[in-house]
Amino acid sequence: MVNDMPTTPRRRVSACLFLLVLSLLAVVPVTVTTTSASARAAAALSVSPLHYIGGQRLTFEGNIGARGERRVTLQINLSRPGDEWKDVDDFRGATTQRDGDFSFGYTAPSMFGIRMRVVAGRLNTPAITFQADSQDLVVEALSGEPGLDPGQVLQSQPFRVEVDTTPNSDGERDLARRTDLPPPAYQGRVLTLQERTVDQVGVPSYTDQWTTLDTTTTNAQGKGVFTGVETEQDTVYRVRQEAWTAGGSKIGWYPSFPTYVDVVDDAGDAPTRTATGTVVARTTSGALPVSFKDVASTTAAETFRWRPALWDYGWTYGESLTDGPSRGSDPVGRWVDWADGTGRAAKHNGGVMLDTQRQNSDEDRYDGSRGSTAITMRDNPMRYGRWEVRMRTKSTENHAYDPHVLVELVPDDPADHHCGAQTITVADFTPHGSDVRVGAKALAGAKEWTRTVRDVWQNGSSTAFAVEVTRRHISWFIEGRVVATVKSRAAVSDVPMTLRLSLAGRGLDEVNRTQAISDWQRGYSLERGAQKTNGAPLQVGTHDGGC
């Protein structure tokens, strides 16, 4: 009976069903795609903890914004006009989970206001702006005698040195900070008490001038104490909080400002004063408004194609002065810090900072800014080559003398120094001035070549300074422009040279409180890029001669 049924209607039904299935199949992919997109998790990024310093290991968590396992990378943007997103050099990558979530650890950047994001192909999370707290520590010497102020002790009588690694701000907010928080506390961090020696005022040493006396560790509040300290004469101390690597952090050591301790004969006759190193609210004398022009400088290396760098100090994370360069084909070197007065050299934000004093005050010789401060690069000199640094200055006082900010090449061997007779001055300026002096000295014949470049304003500005040294000429550059050239063979010392940055005072006279911040320092060979000899001529004269 079934076989006798008509077949045409059945074929029509089958055809209709077939067309219906095809139409449904054509719709299904569009429907699935739309549903997948609407169900996709929003891209997100967060870091913890929220309170950190540069070099501390952070946890990066979030979602890349799409399901599926993907390899992700970390990118950074310095947030200046013209800056672009770049992959973080040493980030080894991470993988998302099937739902797009990720979690990985990486060290916190120390630079204020930079941004980071997580990227996978064309996908990326929203950016996070980083505002690290700055390392710092303050030191007080306390005799326990009721008639003595902090910093005053009795001869050969034991006293205490108290240290706080989480000091409150002294009233000056760091540029672009979202808050004014103190550094976080690290319980168990090693503290080292050191005593200073100065061979000669105004002459930076090539070697470490600090002698270690004792060590202790911080408590849960980030405080430490040294007991039983004694001295027979006036002494200058500092405390270093040593490198911190717990939990994967890479935080370098960090020094206090010099702390002066006076030996007095009788507590009843001791003069009242406030010791250097304590944090006291003050009114700035002659304060000047400062606004940073924090933009990417035009560099000679970029203009004349010197790259890649042999060594490059970027100060992006938790480096200390004795750490090597962050990148380069020959990443070798360290810095030796030196001061004969109240100043300090230390990592700050995304650079290294020379600071004349913590406070702004002219109450007496202890509280004002005095003396000179310097850092000298060691272990990677060059006889010929190129050096470039980016400098910015900040001075909020204008009632005393300005210290000179010096960028110099000095002989790497102290025996070749001859009291500066073979120094090349890359830049010499004052924070409130607009003139930059460049030049070179020769030992033979005490000859000197100098030129002053006008209208280069410094206070609150960033400027790139560079020098090119060959066998037959020296050329100087400011913001990627050649400004001076000496073609005399006598001007080239032919000895290995190294970089020195200084805040040079007038002996131990008071100077205006000044900060000189070098964002980076780089060295280049002569192998790439055309050598430049078309700078303005220098004036020829003589100097006082070597030692």
C-alpha positions in Angstrom: 0.0 0.0 0.0 2.8 2.4 0.8 4.4 1.8 -2.6 1.1 2.6 -4.3 0.9 6.1 -2.7 1.6 9.1 -4.9 5.2 10.3 -4.6 5.1 13.9 -5.8 3.6 15.5 -2.6 6.2 13.7 -0.5 9.0 15.1 -2.7 7.5 18.6 -2.3 7.5 18.2 1.5 11.1 16.9 1.5 12.2 19.8 -0.6 10.5 22.3 1.7 12.1 20.7 4.7 15.5 20.8 3.0 15.1 24.5 2.1 14.0 25.2 5.7 17.1 23.5 7.1 19.4 25.4 4.7 17.8 28.7 5.8 18.3 27.8 9.4 21.9 26.9 8.8 22.5 30.2 7.1 21.2 32.0 10.1 22.9 30.0 12.9 26.5 31.3 12.4 25.4 34.9 12.6 23.4 34.2 15.7 26.3 32.4 17.5 28.8 35.2 16.7 26.5 37.8 18.0 25.8 35.9 21.2 29.6 35.3 21.7 30.4 38.9 21.4 27.7 40.1 23.8 28.8 37.4 26.3 32.5 38.4 26.1 34.0 39.7 29.3 35.0 43.3 29.3 38.8 43.8 29.1 40.1 44.8 32.5 43.4 45.3 34.4 44.3 45.8 38.0 47.5 45.6 40.1 48.1 44.9 43.8 49.1 46.1 46.2 48.1 49.7 45.5 50.8 51.1 47.8 54.3 50.3 46.5 57.7 51.6 45.4 59.7 51.0 42.2 61.1 47.5 41.9 58.5 45.9 44.2 56.9 42.9 42.7 53.2 43.5 41.8 50.4 41.2 40.8 48.8 42.1 37.4 45.3 40.6 37.1 42.5 41.1 34.6 40.9 39.8 31.4 42.1 40.3 27.9 38.5 40.8 26.6 37.9 37.5 24.8 37.6 33.9 25.6 40.4 31.4 24.8 44.0 30.8 25.8 46.3 33.5 24.4 49.9 34.5 24.9 49.9 38.1 26.4 52.7 40.6 26.7 53.1 43.8 28.8 53.5 47.2 27.2 54.6 50.6 28.6 54.0 54.2 27.6 56.0 57.1 29.2 52.9 59.4 28.7 54.8 62.3 27.2 53.7 63.9 23.9 54.8 61.7 21.1 55.5 58.6 23.2 54.2 55.3 21.8 53.3 51.9 23.3 56.3 49.6 23.5 56.8 46.0 24.7 58.5 45.7 28.1 62.0 44.4 27.2 62.5 41.7 29.8 58.9 40.6 30.2 58.8 36.9 29.5 55.1 36.7 28.7 52.0 35.0 30.3 49.0 33.0 29.1 45.3 33.7 29.6 42.9 31.0 30.9 40.1 29.7 28.8 37.8 32.5 30.0 40.4 35.2 29.1 41.5 35.8 32.7 45.2 36.3 33.4 47.4 36.8 36.5 51.1 37.3 36.6 53.8 39.0 38.6 56.1 41.8 37.5 58.2 44.5 39.2 56.6 48.0 39.7 58.0 50.9 37.6 59.3 53.8 39.6 58.6 56.5 37.1 55.7 58.8 38.0 52.8 58.9 35.6 53.8 56.2 33.1 51.1 53.8 31.8 51.1 50.0 31.3 48.7 47.6 29.6 48.4 44.0 28.7 48.2 43.0 25.0 47.4 39.9 23.0 47.5 40.5 19.2 44.9 43.2 18.5 43.4 42.9 21.9 44.5 45.0 24.9 43.3 45.9 28.3 42.7 49.5 29.5 45.9 51.2 30.7 46.8 51.8 34.3 48.7 54.9 35.3 51.5 54.1 37.9 52.4 56.4 40.8 55.0 54.7 42.8 55.9 56.0 46.3 59.5 57.1 46.7 62.0 55.4 48.9 63.3 57.6 51.7 64.6 57.4 55.3 65.4 59.9 58.0 67.9 59.6 60.8 68.2 61.1 64.3 71.1 60.9 66.7 69.7 61.0 70.3 71.9 61.2 73.4 69.2 60.7 76.0 70.5 63.8 77.9 67.7 66.2 78.7 69.8 69.3 77.8 70.8 68.1 74.4 68.9 68.4 71.1 68.9 65.7 68.4 72.3 65.6 66.8 74.1 66.7 70.0 76.0 64.1 72.0 78.6 63.9 74.8 82.2 62.9 73.9 82.7 59.1 74.1 79.3 58.6 75.6 76.9 56.1 74.0 73.9 57.4 72.0 71.2 56.0 69.8 70.7 56.4 66.1 67.0 56.0 65.2 65.9 55.4 61.6 62.5 55.7 60.0 62.2 54.3 56.5 58.6 55.6 56.1 58.9 59.3 56.7 56.1 61.7 56.0 56.6 64.2 53.3 58.5 67.4 54.1 55.9 69.4 52.4 57.0 69.2 48.8 54.8 67.0 46.6 56.6 65.0 43.9 55.5 66.0 40.4 52.3 64.2 39.2 51.8 62.2 42.4 48.2 61.3 43.1 48.9 61.3 46.9 51.6 62.3 49.3 52.0 58.9 50.9 55.1 57.8 52.7 57.0 54.7 51.4 55.6 51.3 52.6 57.3 49.5 55.4 59.3 46.3 54.9 59.8 44.4 58.1 63.3 42.8 58.3 65.0 45.1 55.8 68.7 45.5 56.7 69.9 48.9 57.7 73.6 49.8 57.6 75.1 52.7 59.7 78.0 54.4 58.0 80.5 57.1 58.8 81.8 59.6 56.3 85.3 60.6 55.4 86.2 63.5 53.2 89.7 63.8 51.8 89.4 67.3 50.4 86.4 69.7 50.2 85.2 70.1 46.6 87.2 67.2 45.2 84.9 64.2 44.5 86.4 60.9 45.3 86.6 58.0 42.9 86.1 55.5 45.7 83.5 54.9 48.4 83.8 57.5 51.2 81.5 55.7 53.6 82.8 53.3 56.3 80.4 50.7 57.7 80.0 50.7 61.5 77.0 48.5 62.3 73.8 46.8 60.9 70.3 46.3 62.2 66.9 45.5 60.7 63.5 47.3 60.5 60.5 46.4 62.6 56.9 46.0 61.3 56.6 49.8 61.2 59.7 50.2 59.1 61.8 51.6 61.9 65.2 50.6 63.2 67.6 51.7 65.9 71.4 51.5 66.5 72.5 51.6 70.2 75.8 52.1 71.9 77.2 54.4 69.2 80.1 56.6 70.4 82.3 59.3 68.9 85.1 61.5 70.2 84.6 64.3 67.6 82.0 65.8 65.3 81.0 63.2 62.9 78.8 62.8 59.8 76.7 59.6 59.5 74.2 58.1 57.1 72.1 55.0 57.0 71.6 52.8 54.0 68.5 50.6 53.7 69.9 47.7 51.8 68.5 45.9 48.7 65.2 44.1 49.2 64.5 41.0 47.1 61.8 39.2 49.2 58.9 37.8 47.2 60.5 38.5 43.9 61.1 42.2 44.4 64.1 43.9 43.0 64.5 47.0 45.1 68.0 48.5 45.3 69.7 50.0 48.3 68.9 53.6 49.3 70.8 56.1 51.5 69.7 58.8 53.9 70.9 62.4 53.7 74.1 63.0 55.7 73.3 63.4 59.4 75.6 65.7 61.4 76.4 64.8 65.0 78.1 67.4 67.2 80.2 66.5 70.3 79.5 69.0 73.1 81.3 69.3 76.5 78.2 70.0 78.7 74.6 69.5 78.1 73.8 72.7 79.9 75.9 74.8 77.6 74.9 73.2 74.3 73.3 75.5 71.7 69.8 74.7 70.5 69.5 73.6 66.9 67.7 71.2 64.6 69.8 68.4 63.3 70.2 67.7 59.6 68.2 64.6 58.7 65.1 65.3 60.7 61.8 66.2 59.0 60.6 69.6 60.1 58.0 71.8 58.5 59.6 75.0 57.1 58.7 78.0 55.2 60.7 78.3 52.0 62.8 81.5 51.8 62.5 83.2 48.5 60.5 80.3 46.9 60.1 80.4 43.2 57.3 78.8 41.2 58.5 75.8 39.2 56.7 73.9 36.4 58.4 71.0 34.7 58.6 70.8 30.9 58.7 67.0 31.0 58.7 66.2 27.4 60.8 63.8 25.3 64.0 65.7 24.4 65.5 65.7 21.0 68.8 63.8 21.3 72.0 63.8 19.3 71.9 60.0 19.2 68.5 60.1 17.5 69.4 63.0 15.2 72.7 61.6 14.0 71.9 57.9 14.3 74.4 56.9 16.9 72.3 54.0 18.2 72.4 51.3 19.5 73.9 52.4 22.9 76.9 50.6 24.4 75.3 51.2 27.8 72.1 52.9 28.9 71.0 53.7 32.5 67.2 54.1 32.3 66.4 54.1 36.1 62.9 52.7 35.3 62.4 50.2 38.1 64.2 49.6 41.4 67.9 50.2 40.5 70.5 51.5 43.0 73.6 53.4 42.2 75.8 50.3 42.1 73.5 48.4 39.7 74.6 48.1 36.0 73.0 49.7 33.0 69.5 48.5 32.2 70.3 47.8 28.5 73.1 48.1 25.9 75.5 46.0 23.9 78.1 46.5 26.7 75.9 46.9 29.8 78.7 47.3 32.3 79.2 50.0 35.0 78.2 51.4 38.3 78.2 54.8 40.1 80.2 56.0 43.1 78.4 58.7 45.1 80.2 61.4 47.0 79.3 64.5 49.1 81.3 66.8 51.3 78.3 68.7 52.7 74.6 68.2 53.2 73.8 66.7 49.8 72.7 63.2 48.7 72.8 61.3 45.4 70.1 58.6 45.0 67.6 57.1 42.7 64.4 59.2 42.3 61.4 58.6 40.1 62.8 57.5 36.8 66.2 59.0 37.2 69.1 59.7 39.5 68.9 62.8 41.6 71.6 65.0 43.2 70.0 67.0 46.0 71.7 69.7 48.1 69.6 69.1 51.2 66.2 67.8 52.4 65.0 71.1 53.7 64.8 74.7 52.7 66.3 76.7 55.5 69.0 79.2 56.3 68.9 79.0 60.1 72.5 77.8 60.6 75.2 75.9 59.0 73.6 72.6 59.6 70.2 73.2 58.2 71.1 75.1 55.0 72.2 73.5 51.7 76.0 73.3 51.7 78.9 71.7 49.9 79.0 69.6 46.7 77.5 66.3 45.7 78.6 64.1 42.8 78.3 60.7 41.2 81.1 59.2 39.0 80.6 56.3 36.6 83.1 53.4 37.1 84.2 50.3 35.2 83.3 51.2 31.7 85.5 54.1 30.4 86.1 55.1 26.8 89.1 56.8 25.3 87.0 58.0 22.4 83.3 57.8 21.9 80.0 59.6 22.6 78.2 60.3 25.8 74.7 61.8 26.3 72.6 62.6 29.3 69.3 64.2 29.9 69.1 66.7 32.8 66.4 68.7 34.5 66.8 71.0 37.5 64.5 72.3 40.2 65.4 75.1 42.7 62.8 76.5 45.0 65.2 79.0 46.7 66.8 82.2 45.4 68.4 83.9 48.5 71.9 82.4 48.4 74.3 81.2 45.7 73.3 78.8 43.0 75.4 75.7 42.9 76.7 74.8 39.5 75.2 71.8 37.7 78.1 70.0 36.0 78.1 67.2 33.4 81.8 66.3 32.8 84.1 63.7 31.3 86.9 63.1 33.7 89.9 60.7 33.4 89.0 57.3 34.6 92.3 56.8 36.4 92.7 59.3 39.3 96.4 59.6 38.5 95.4 61.2 35.2 93.1 63.8 36.8 95.7 66.4 37.6 93.2 68.7 39.4 90.9 68.8 36.4 93.6 69.6 33.8 92.2 67.0 31.4 88.5 67.5 32.0 85.9 67.9 29.2 82.9 70.0 30.3 79.8 68.7 28.6 77.6 71.2 30.3 78.0 73.7 33.2 75.0 75.8 34.2 73.1 77.2 37.2 69.4 76.4 37.9 68.3 80.0 37.7 70.5 80.9 34.7 70.1 80.6 31.0 73.7 80.1 29.9 75.4 76.8 29.4 79.2 76.6 29.3 81.0 73.9 27.4 84.8 73.3 27.0 87.9 71.2 27.4 91.2 71.5 29.2 94.6 70.2 28.1 97.4 69.3 30.5 100.2 70.3 28.1 100.6 74.0 28.0 97.6 74.5 30.3 95.4 75.4 27.3 91.6 75.7 27.6 88.8 75.9 25.1 85.4 77.4 26.1 82.1 78.5 24.7 79.0 79.8 26.3 75.6 78.9 24.7 72.9 81.5 25.5 69.2 81.1 26.2 69.1 77.6 27.5 66.7 78.0 30.4 67.1 75.3 33.1 64.9 75.6 36.1 62.1 73.2 35.6 63.2 72.2 32.1 64.6 69.0 30.6 67.6 69.2 28.3 69.8 66.6 26.5 73.5 67.3 26.5 76.0 65.3 24.5 79.7 65.2 23.5 81.6 63.4 20.8 85.3 62.7 21.3 87.6 61.5 18.6 91.3 61.5 18.1 91.2 64.8 16.2 88.1 66.7 17.4 85.6 67.3 20.2 82.0 68.4 19.4 79.3 69.4 21.9 75.5 69.0 21.4 72.4 70.5 23.1 69.0 69.0 22.3 70.3 67.2 19.2 72.0 70.2 17.7 75.8 70.6 17.4 76.7 73.8 19.2 80.6 73.8 19.4 83.6 72.0 17.9 87.3 72.2 18.6 89.5 70.6 16.0 92.8 70.9 17.9 94.5 67.6 18.5 95.8 69.0 21.7 92.3 69.3 23.2 92.0 65.5 23.2 93.6 63.9 26.3 93.9 60.4 24.8 93.2 58.8 28.2 90.2 56.7 29.1 87.4 59.0 30.2 84.3 58.5 32.3 81.1 60.5 33.1 80.6 62.6 36.2 77.5 64.5 37.3 77.9 67.1 40.0 76.2 69.8 42.1 79.2 72.0 42.8 78.9 74.5 45.7 81.3 77.2 47.0 83.3 75.2 49.5 80.9 74.8 52.5 79.1 78.1 52.0 75.3 78.0 51.8 73.8 77.5 48.4 70.2 77.6 47.1 68.5 74.3 47.7 68.7 72.6 44.3 67.8 69.2 42.7 69.5 68.1 39.6 67.8 65.0 38.1 69.3 63.0 35.2 66.6 60.9 33.6 69.1 58.7 31.7 72.8 58.4 30.8 74.1 56.7 27.7 77.3 55.8 25.9 77.8 55.2 22.2 80.7 54.2 20.0 82.0 56.1 17.0 81.1 53.2 14.6 77.7 54.5 13.6 76.5 57.8 12.4 78.5 60.6 10.8 80.9 62.5 13.0 80.1 66.2 13.3 82.7 68.9 13.1 80.6 71.9 12.1 79.9 73.4 15.5 80.8 76.9 16.5 84.5 77.6 17.3 85.5 77.9 21.0 87.6 80.6 22.6 91.1 79.6 23.4 92.7 80.5 26.7 94.7 79.0 29.6 93.8 77.5 32.9 95.6 77.3 36.3 97.4 74.1 35.3 97.4 70.7 36.9 98.5 69.7 40.4 
